Amino acid sequence: MNFKSPKKRTDTQIKKFFKQKFKNKFLKEIFLFSVPKDLGINEKMVPRLTPYKPQIKDLYRLYEFIVRNKRLCVLEFGCGWSSLIINEALEHNKKNYGKNLEKIRQMNKFKHFSIDNDKYFIKKTKKKISKNNISKFLFSDCNIKLTNNILSHEYYNFPNINPDFIYIDGPDIFKIKGKINNISFNNCPERIPVASDLLKIEYQLLPGTIILFDGRTTNARFLKDHFKRNWVLKHDKANDQNILFLNEKPLGKHNLNQLKYYNFI
C-alpha cells in the first residue's frame, strides 16, 4: 500500500494549471506574486506582519496530494495560501468523489479544519477563502512543553475530528508562548519547530493517513521517532517536503472500505 505523489510539472505548467483550474479571485494573486525560487536564508528568521509570498510549486503539490489520494478530511497547522488550495482541492473531491459514500465512516467528509496561533492571519485568510462551507478556522495559543524531556510545542485547543490528511506548516515560532529552563522558541530565530500535537491522537488515526510537512524535517523525524505504529517517512529533498504515511493493514471492514475508496488496495 502506498500513496500517490504529485505529477512532475515545470513552473510554467503549474501556472497554466492554476489559471485553468481556479476561479477564486484571490488565487489569481498567485500569478502576480508567486515565488518560483526558494525563500532566502534569513526570510523566515524575523517576525512578519504580512504573509509570505505564495510558493506555486508547494501549493500545486499540496493540491495534488489531496486530489490524487482522494482525501476526505484535512487538518492544517498554520493558515494562509495553503488554506485556499486545500479548500479548492476538497471542493474538487466532493464534486468528483462525493457520491455513494454511505460505507465510509467519516463524519466530516470534505471538510477542512485550520488551526493557527495568529488571529490576524486567520481573519485575513477567511476573507479570501471560497464560501462553500468546507473550511473552518480555530484560533489557539501554542505553548512550549517537554515531550520525553525534549523541547516541543503544542496547541492548547484542538478540533474534535479524525483527519485522513494533515498539513503541517505552522505554528509561527515567534508566537509560541513560554519558556523552560530559560529556553524559548519566540526569542531564538534559529530554534527549530517541533510540534508534538499528533502524538496524542496517533492511535486514533486510520491506516492510509498522510501527513505532509512543508520542510520541517526535524519535526517529521521527531514524530517518526516517537510514533509507535508503522509510519513510513519519505524525505523529498528536491521539493523540501516530508511525508509520513500510515502503512498498516485495515483495522476492520469500515477502514477497509475507506482504503478501497482511496484505491490503495
N, C-alpha and C positions, 0 to 999 in steps of 0.2 A: 504494500500500500504506500502511495506517495502522493504529494500534492503536485499541482500543475504550475509551472513557472511562467512568467510573462514571456510573450514573444519578443524577440530582439528587434528593435527599430532604431533608426537614426533620429537625431533631434528634429530634422525636417519632417520625417514621417510622423513623429509624435505630435508635432504642432498641427499637422494636417489632420491627424486622428482627433485631436481635441476640437479643432474647428468644426469638423463634421459631426462630432458626437454630442456636443453640449450646447444647450440653449440658454443656460443661466448667464445673465449678462455680466455677472462679476467674474465668471470663469474666463471671459474674454480678456480680462486684465492679464491673464497668463501669457497671452501673445505679446503684450506690451512690456511686461515687467519680468518675464521669466528669466531664469539664470541657467544657461546650459552648463556652465562650469561649476566646480565645487566652490563653496564659500572659502574666503580667506582664512588663514590660520588663526587670526585673532577676532574674527567677526562674531564668534559666539562667546567671547571672553568678557563681555560687558553687558550690564542690564540694558534691555531695549524697551522703548516706548511704542515702537511700530513693529508690525510683523516682518519676519524675514521674507525676502523676495521668493516667489514660488520656484521650486526646482522641478522642471517639467518631467524629467526622467523619473524622479522619485514618485511624483503624482501619477504618472502613467503606470508605473509598476504596481502601485497601491491599487489602482482601479482594476488592473488585470488580475491581481491575486484574488480579489473579491469576486470578480465576474467568472473567471475561469474555474474557480473552485466552488462556485455556486453557494457562496456564504449566505447565511440566514440572519445572524445577529452579530453586530460588531460593537466591541468595546474599544474606545480610543482614549489614550492618555495624552492630553495636550491638544487643544483645538486650534484651528487655523485653516489654511488652504486645504489641508488633508480632509477636513470635515466636509467641505463641499464635494470633494471627489468621492468620499465614502457614501454620502447621500445619493449621488448620481449612480454609483455602482449598485447600491441596493435597490434603487428605483428600477434600474435595468433588470436586476434579478427578479424583482416582483412581477414585472411585466412579462418576462420570458419564462420564468420557472415557478410562478406563483399558483399554479393550478394543481389540483389532485394531491394536496399535501396533508390529507387527513391522517396519514400514518406517521407523520413526522411530529415528534413530541418536542415542540419548541413554542413557548407562549409568546415570544417576541419576534415572530417571523418578519424579516425585512425591516428591522429596527436598528437604529444606531444610537449609542449612548456615549457621550463625550464628557470626560471629567477633566477639570482644569483648576489651577490654583490662582487664576487671574480673572477677576470679574470683568475687567475692561475688555480683554480679548474674547471672552465668552459673548459679551454684548455685541462686539464688532462682528464676530463670526455669525451670530444669529441673524443679523441684519442682511447678510449676504446669501444665506442658505435658502434653497428652494423650499417653498411652503407646501410640502407634500406629506406631512405627518409621519416622517421617517425618523428625524433626528431629535434627540433630547439632550440637554446640556445640564451638567451638575457641577456646581462650584464646591470645592473642598480645599481647606488648608492642607498642606503637606508637611509632615514633621520628620525630623531626624530620629532614627531609632537604631538599636543594635539587634542584628539577626545573627544568632550564634556567635556573638561577640564581634561581628563585622558591621561596620558602618553602612547603613542603608537609609531609605526614606519610604514613607507610606502615607497615602491619603487617609484622612480620618473618616471621610464619608465615601460610600461606595454604592453604585447602582445594584439593585437586587435582581440580577439577571444571570444567565448562564450562556455566555457568548461562544460562538464557534470560530470567531476571528478576533484577534486582539492586536491593535496597532499601538506601539509604544514610541512616542515622540515627545514625551513630557515626563515630569514637570519641568518648569523653568527652575534651574537650581538656585537662582538668585532670590527665589521666593519660598525656598524650603526653610521652615522655621526650626529654631532650637539649636542647641549645641551639646556635645558630650565630651567631657574632658577637654574643654576649650576648643574642640574641633567642630566646625560648622561647614555647611555647603554654601551658604549665601555670602560668605566673606572670603571665599577662596576660589577664584575663577578656574583654577586648574583641577578642582575637585571633579571626580567622575561620577555621573548619576548612577545610582544603584537602587532601582525600585524593587521593593520586596513584596508588594501588594499581592501578587499572584500566588505566593506560597500558601496563603490561607484558603485559596479556592482550588488548588491543584486537583484534589480528589473529587471536585465537582465537575471538572472539565471532561468532555467526552472524547474518545478516540476520533481522530480526524481534525481536532482543533489545531489551528495555525496561529502562531504568534510572530508578528513581523516587527522588527526593530529598525528605526531609521538611524543607522550607525549603532551607537550604544553597545559596542562589542563586549565591554566589561559586564554590562548589565545582563546581556544574553548568556555569557559564561557563568555569571553568578547564579542565575536561575537554573541553568542546566546542572550546575554542581549541587544545588540544594533541592531540586525536584527529585521525587522518589520513583516516578514512573518512567516509561520507555519513551523519552523525548529524543528526537533526532535534531541535532544542531547543524545548520548549514551556514557558513560564513561566506557571503557573496562579496568578495573583496572588490571586484570591478565596479559594483554598484553601491558599495558602502552600506550594505544591508545584512542583517542576520535574521534567520528564520528558525523557529522552533516548531517541530511538528510532532504531535502525539500519535505515535505509530503503535497502536495496540489492537488486539483482536476485539471484535464487538463485545459490548457488555451484556447484550441481550437483544431481543427482537426489535425493540424501538431504536436502539443505536444502529442495528444492522440496517434497518430501513433508511436511516439518515445517511449511512455510508454508501448505500446503493444510490440514493438521491444525488450525492456528490459524484457518483461514478468512480468511486475509489475501489469498489470491489464488484 
